Amino acid sequence: MQRITRAVAVGLLCGLVLAGTGRGAVAAGAAPAAAGARVDINSAGADELAKLPGIGPAKARAIIEYRSEAPFQKPEDLRKVKGIGDKLYDRLKDQITVGPGATPKGRGS
C-alpha cells in the first residue's frame, strides 16, 4: 500500500513540475518578441523613453531636449546626453535604435 501511495505522490509531483515548466516555456517564448522591439530614440515620446531601464522622466526629457537641436545619427550618440554614460548606454544599446529620418545638422560627432 505504501508503494502505491508513494507512486501516486511521485506522479503528482512530476505532473506539477511539468505543468509549471509548460507555463514557463510560454512566458519565456513571449519575452523575445517584446525584447526584440527597439525604441527609436529620435521619435519616441517621453513615456516610451522612460520605460527603458535606467531612464526616468528627467533623462527622457533630456533626450528629447538634446534631439530637438539635432537628431541622433547613431545609437552611440545617446552618450552625449547629460546623465547617460558608458555604463547606462551599455544597458540600453540592444534596446534602442535610430530611425531613418536622422539627418546631419549642426552638432559635431
ABEGO torsion letter per residue (X at the ends): XAAAAAAAAAAAAAAAAAAAAAAAAAAAAAAAAAAABBBBAAABBAAAAAABBGBBAAAAAAAAAAAAABBBABAAAAAABBGBBAAAAAAAAAABBBBAABBBBABBX
